[in-house]
Amino acid sequence: MPRIAIIGLHLEANAFAPPTIEADFRSQCWEEGEAITRLARAPSSHMPAEIAGFYRRMDETGAWTPVPIAIWAAPPGGPIEQALLLRFLDTVQAGLSAALPVDAVYVPNHGASSATGDEDSDGTLVTMIRRIVGPGVPIVVSHDLHCNVSARLVQAADSLIAYRTNPHVDMAARAAESADMLRLLLAGTRVHTHFIRLPLTPPSVTLLTAEGPYADLIREAEATMAREADVLNVSVTGGFTFSDLPKCGMTFTVTAINAEAARAHAERIARMAWDQRHRHTRKLLSVPDAVALARDTAERVIFSDAGDNPGGGGRGNTAWLLEALHEARVPGVVLGLFVDPALAAEAHALGEGVEFEARFNREPSEFSRPFAARARVAMLSDGRGVGRRGTVAGRQFNLGPAARLTLLDSGMEVVVISLRRQCHEPRTLEMHGLDLHAARCIVVKSRGHFRAGFDEFAPPERIFEVDTAGLTSPVLTNFAWKRLPRPVYPLDADAVWP
C-alpha cells in the first residue's frame, strides 16, 4: 500500500490587509496528524473540501496508507506573520522527516499565500518537501484558480492541478484528479510540465467560469484534455492580484506525457488569452445607481459589495452601501455579513427584542467609517452551521457570535458577525430567521462565490457588482502597487508579452 503524505496551507494573502496571525488559522482550521484522517472521513468537517475529496478518491481506487502531516487554513487576509510561517514549515519538516519513507505527497494549497518575510511561501513549502523526500517521490499540488504560481513551485512538483470553476464548486473533483495523477505517477508514468505566466492581472470579477473570457479559456483547457491523449492536465489560473507580488499574473501549466505537447498547448492557450486580454473589463454599478435600482425595481436584485469582500482579504465592515440603502429607506433589504465583533457582543449582552443605538465601526479604520442607527436585536446565534449550497455545501462554518439587527427607520435586516467570513452561503442568513424569498434586495459582502449559493434567488441578469470602497475593489487603479510586475495589463495598456 503506497504511503501518501498530505500537507496543506490555505491562505489568500492580500498585501493591503493586516497580517494573518495564529488566531486566524485557529478560528478556521489548524489540524495535524491523525485528526486529519478522522475529519476527512467524517460526514462533514471544517477542513478545506480538497481533503475529503482526496481521501474519498484514494479509497475508491485501491489500498493506501494516509500519512497526514498538517492542514492549516485561514480566511483571506494579509501575509502570514513570518514567525508563524516558519513554525508551519518546522512542523512539516519534522513530521514529514519522521514519517519517511513515503511513496508520494499531496499538497492541497490555496496557492496565493505569502508571508511578511517570504513572497513565495507556497514555493518555499513545496521546495522543502522535495528536498526532504528526494527526486524520485511524486508530488502533486492542487491550487485555487486565484493563485500566484512561481516557477520554482512548478519545478519542484510533478504536476499542478487548479480549480476550473468560479464560484468554486469543484474542489473535491480537483482533489480526485490529483489522486488519479498520483496513481499514474506511482504506476511509473513519466510526465512533463510546461509553465507560462502572462503580464496579465485581470480584475477578479472578470474570472467567472459561467461565461466571459476566463470561461472560454477554461473550456479550451477542458477540450484540450478531452481531445489530446498525451495531455493529462491543463491548469489556467487567473491569479490573485491583491497579493501585489512579482509572481502575480495569469498562468498556464500543462502536464503531459510528451514534453513538446506540454509546451505547445501551454503556448497556444496562453496566446489565446493574451489576444483576448481586452475582454477583461466589467462595468460596475455605482452606489447611487444601486440605491435607485433597489428602490424602483419590481423584481428581486442581489448586490455584491465587491470592494469589501472578506473572501479576498476585505475587512467586511465598510458601511457605504449599508448607509446609502438605509438613508434612502429602501424597503425589503437584507444585508450580510457585516463583520463587527463589538456590535455582535453588545447585541448578545442586550438580548433579543431589545432596542438600542447600533454603532457600527466604533473603532474606524481605512474605508470603515462609523455608522449608527436605531435597531432591534431580532435574533441571536452562535454562528455555527453547515452549508447547504454552493462553495461550502455540506461543510461546517463558524461566523462567531452573531446577531440579526432590524434597523428601525428603514426596516433593513443586517446580520452582524464576529469572525471575518464572506457571505457566500444562504444558510448564514437563513439561520437568523430570514426568508430570502421575501426579500426585495439582498446585499452580500462577497465578490463572486455567492453566485453558487444565491442563484436560486435571482438570475444572473439581476445580480450586480457595486463599485464600493475597500481592500478588494475591482478598480485596480485604486491601489498603490509596490511589487506587482510592471507593465502589466490592464493597469498598463501598453504591456507586451515577448
N, C-alpha and C positions, 0 to 999 in steps of 0.2 A: 504494500500500500504506500503510495507516494506521500511524503510528509510535506505539507504546504503551509508555509508561514503566511500570516495575514497581518499587515501593518498599514494603518491609515491615519492621515492627518487631514482634517477638513476645516478649512478657513478660506473665505473670500476676503482678501485684505484690501481695504480702501485706504489709500495713503493719506486721505484728508480727515479720517476719523481717529478718535483716541485709540491708543494701543490696546490690543487684546491681551487680557490678563488671565490668570488661573481661574478666577471666579467665572469668567465667560465659558471656559471649557467645562467647568464643574456643573454649570447650570444646564448644559445641553448633553454632552457625552464625554465621559472620562472612564474608559474601560480598559482593563489589562488582563492578560492571562485567560484562564478557562471561563471566566464570566462572559467573555465574548462568544464562545461557542454556545453556552446556555442561552444567551439572549438571541443569538442568530437563529436558533431553532424554536424559540418561543412564538406563540401566536402573534404577538406584536412587541415592539420594543422602541426605545428612543434612539437606537443606533442608526447611522446612515443606511438607506434602503439597499445599498450595494452588498452589505454584509450578508443579510439574509438571502438575497438573490444568489450570491456566490455559493453559499453553503448548500442551498437547495439544488443548484445545478450540479455541483460536485457529487452530492449524494445520489442524484439521478444517473450519473454517468459512470459510476464504479466506486470501488472501495478507495478510501483515502484517510489520511490522518491529519486533522487540522492542528496547526501549531500557531495559535493566536498569540500575538505579542502585545500590541497596543492599538486602540482606536480612540483618538482624541478628536472631538468636533466642537466647534464654537460657532455661534451666529456670526454672520459677516460683520466685520469691524476693522479697526486699524491693524497694522502689522503686529505680529506677536512680540511681546517683550523678549529680548534676546536671551535672557537667562532662562526663560520658560522654554524656548525652542531648544536650547542646549540640554535642558532637563529631559525633554522628549527624546532627543537624539541619544542621550545617555541611556534612557530606558530601553530604547530599541536596540542599541548596540549590545547592552548587557543581556537582554532577553534573547535576541537572535543568536548571539555567540554561544550562550548556554544551551540553546536548542539544537545546535548543529550535530549531525548533518541534516540539512533539509534538501528536498528534491526540487522545490520551486518556491517562488514568493509571489503573492498577490498584494498589490499596493493600491487600495482604493482611496486615492487622494482627491480632494476637490480640485486642486491644481492651480489655484490663484492665491496661495499663501505667500507671505513674505514675513520677515522679522525686522526688528529695528536695527539689527546688525547683519542681516543676510537677505539680499534681494532675491535669492533663488533658493528658498528653503525647501521647496519640493525637489529641485535638482540635487541639493545637498543630501537630502534623505535617501534618494534612490542611488546616488553615487556611493554613499556609505554602505547601503545594503549590498551593492555589487562588490565592494571591497571585502565585505565580511564573508559572503557566500562563494565568491570566486567566479571566474569567467564562464564556467560550464553550467551554472544553475539558471534555469529560465526565470525571468522576472517580467510580469505583465502588470502594467499600470492602467488604471481607469481614471478618467477625469470628467468633471463637469465641462460642458462646452464653453462656459465662461471661465476659461483657464488661461494662464500665461505660460506657454511651454518654452523651455530652454533647450538648446541643442545638446547640452551635456546630460539632461534627463533622458532624451531620446537615445543618446549613445549608450547610456548605462542600462537601459531597459531593452528587452527583446521586442516588445510591442506596446503601443499606446492606443487605448480604446476610449473614445469620448462619447458622451451622450449625443443623441440625434434628435431629441425633442426639446422644445422650449415653448411652453412650460415643460418642466422636466417630469416626465412620467415613465421614462424608460430606464431608470437607474438599475432595477433588478434585471432587466433584459441585457443591459451592457455588462453587468456583473456575470451573467450567464455566458455571454460571449467571451468574456475574459477567462472563465473556467474552461470553455471549449478550446480557446487558444492555448491555455496551459496544457491541456490534454494532448493537443497536437505536438507541442514542443517536447513534452515528456516522452512521446512516442518516437521522437527522433527527427521530426520535420524541421528543416532549417529555413529560417525566414530572413528577409532583408527589409530594412525600413528606409524611407526617404522623407526628409523633413524640409519644409519651406515656411518661412514667415514673410508676410507681406507688410509693407508700410501702410497698413490699413487698420484703423481702430474705430469701428462703427459704433454709433450710439446703441446701447443695449436694446432700445425699443425697436430697432430695425432687425433684430436677430430672432424673430419669431419663426416657427417652422411650419405653421399652417399655410402661409403664403408670404410672398415677398422674396427679396434677393437671397437671403440666407436659406430660406426654404428650398429655393431652386438648387443651391449648392448641395444641400443635404440629399435631395432627390437624385442628383447626379452621382453623389458618392454611393448611395444605395444601389443605383442602377449599375454602376461600375462593379460593385461586389457581386451582384447577381449575374452579370454578363461575363466577367473575366475570371476564369478558374484559378489563375495564378494569384489573384488579389484576395487576401484574407480580410483586410480591414482598411477602410478609408475614414480617417477622422478629420473633420473640418471644424476647427474651433474658432468661435467668434472673438475670444479674448475678453479680458476684464480691464478696461482702460483706466478705471479709477485706481488701480494699483500703482499707476504712474511709474513704470519701470522700463528699462531698455528692452526687456523681452516681451512687452505688450505688442499685440497685433494679431490679426487673423492668421492661423497656421493650418498647414496641410501635412498630415503624417500618414503615409501609406505603408502598410505591412503586406509584403508579397513573398511568394516563393522565389520569384525571379527578381533580381536587383534592378534590371532595366525596366521591368514592368512597374516597380515601385516608383522609380524616378519619373517615367513617362506620365503616369497617371497623376502623380502629385503636381507636376508642372502643368499638365493640361487643365486640371480643375482650378489651380491657382491662377492661371491665365484667365479662365472664365470669370473668376471673382474680381480680378483686377480690372478687366474690361467693363464690368458692370458696377464698379465702385460708386458711381454717381447715384445709384438706386438706394444707397444707404442714407436716405433722408426721410423724415417723418414730420408732418405738421402737428404741432401740439395745440391744445385748446387753452386759451388764456383764462385766468381766474374769473374776470368779469364775464367772459363768454360762457364759462361753465355755469356760473350762477344764473345767467339768463336762460340757458338751456334747461337747467333743472327746474326753474320756476315756470317755464312756459310749456314744457313737454307734456304730451298726453300719454307717453309710454315710459316705462322704467328705463333709467340710464345708470350706467356704472362709470364712476370716475376713478382713474388711477392717480393718486397723489405721487406722481412719478419722481419728483425731486426729493422725496423723503422716504425712500424705500429701505426699511431695515434689512431686507434681503440683499442689499448691496452696500451696507455699511451706514445707511442713514440712521438718524437717532430716533425716528418715529415720533417726533414731538413738535413738528412745525405746525403752526395754527393758521396759516394763511387761508387755506380753503375752508377750514372749520369756521373761522371767524366770519368770512365773507358769506357763507351759506346761512349762518345763524343770524347775522345782521339783516340779511335780506328776507328773513322769516320764510324761507323755502319750506313747504310742508313735506312730511314723509321722508326725511333724510336720516340715514343710518351711516355712522362713520366708525371705522375701526382699522387698525387697533392703535390707539393713542398711548404711547409709552410715557408714563408719568408715575413712578413708584410712590412719590409723596402724596399725590392726589388719590391713588388707589388705597393707600394706607389710611388716609383721612376718611375715605368713604367706608372702609371696614370698621373704623373706630366709631363712626356715627351710627351705622346700621341702616338696614333697608327702610325706606319710607321717609327718611329724614331729608328736609330741605336745607340747603346751605349755599354759601357763595363758593362755587368751584373755581379754584385758582389754578389754571394750567401754567406750567413752566414757571414756578415761583423762583427758580434759580435759572434765569435765562442764559442761553449761550448763543453762539453763532446760528443764525436762521431761526432760533427757537425763542421768539419773543413771548412775553406774558400775555395771557388772555383770561378773562374772568367772566362768569355768567352764573346766574341763579340756577340751581339744579336740584333734582331729587335723586336720591340713591334708589334706583329702580330694582337692582338685583346685584347680589354679591356672589363670587365663586372663588375657588382655589386656583382656577386657571388651568386645571389638568383635564385632558380629554384624549380621545382617539379620533384622528381624521376620518372623514367619510368619503372624500372625493379628492381628485387631483393629485398634487405632488406629495401629500402626506397621507393619502388614503391608507387606513389600517395601521398607521404609525402613531405612537404616543407623542403628545405635545404638552408643553408646560409654559403657560403665559405668566406664571407667578400670580399672587393675589390680584384679582381683577374685579371690576365693577362696571355695571351699566348705569350711566348717568343720563337722565332726561333733562335737557336744557329747557327751562320753564317758558321762556319768552318765545321760543321757536318750535318747541316740541322735538327738536333734533335728539336722536339717540346716539350716544357716544360710548363705546366700550373702551375703558381705560385699563391698561395692564402694567405689570411691574417689570417683566423681563422683555428685552428688546427682540420682538418677533414680528415678521411681516404678516399681513392679513391675506393669506392665500388659501384659506380653508374655511368654508362657510360655517362649519361647526363651531369655530371660535366665536362667532356672533350668535348663532342659534342657541348655544348652551346658556346664553344670558337672556333667554326668553324672547328673542326677536324672531318674528315671522318675516323673512326676507321677501317672500312673495307679496307681502302687503306694503313693502317699501316702494317709494317713488324714485328715490335716488340713493344708491349705495356708493359710499366713498371708501376706497381701500388704500391703505398705505402699503402698496406693493407695485412693482414695476410691470410684471407680466405673468408671474406664476399664478396669480389669482384667476387667470383665464381658464385654467383647467379645473378649478373648483367652483367658480361662479358662473360658468357658461350656461347653467340651467336657468339663470335669472335674466339674461339679456343676450341677444345675438351680437356678433362682432360689430355690426354697424351701430349698435347702441352702447358701445364701450369706447371711452375716450381717455387719452393720456393728457393730464393737465400740466401746464408749464408752471410748476411751483418751485420755490427756492429750496435748497437743501444739498446734502452731500452726494446725491445721486442724480442731479439734474441731467437730463439727456442733452442739454445745450452745452456742448463740451467747451465752448469759448468762455464759459463762466468760471473756469478753474485756472489757477496759476500753476501750470505744469512745470515740473523740475527735472524729472528723469526720463520722461517719455521721449522715444527717439524722434527726432525731427529732421526733415519734414515728414509728415505723416498725414494721410488723407482720413477724414475730411477737414481736419484743422488747417492743413496746408494744401490748397487747391493745386499747387504745382508739384506735389510729391510725385516721385517717379519710382518705378520698380525696375532696377537694372536687368 
